[in-house]
Amino acid sequence: MVDEVWVVDIDQETQISRLQQRNSLTREECLQRIGAQMSRQDRLAKADVVIDNSGDFQTTVKRIQELWVQRGC
């Protein structure tokens, strides 16, 4: 069991762009990979905490650390 579900979220176009850059995938390959996952709508509906991942890596890490501290971890 878990106390909370944390979801790291980003819009699909940014997700595609990052996948293409990191994995050298075509747009179609990106869409297939994204399509094999739970939908964004379903992920967000299950989330207790949504972490915006539209910024750079350090911004996301900082936000996660803040949330961790807020929860007394």
Protein Blocks (a to p, Z undefined) as FASTA:
>chain_A
ZZbdcdddddfklmmmmmmmmnopafklmmmmmmmpccfklmmmmpmbdcdfkbcfklmm
mmmmmmmmmnoZZ
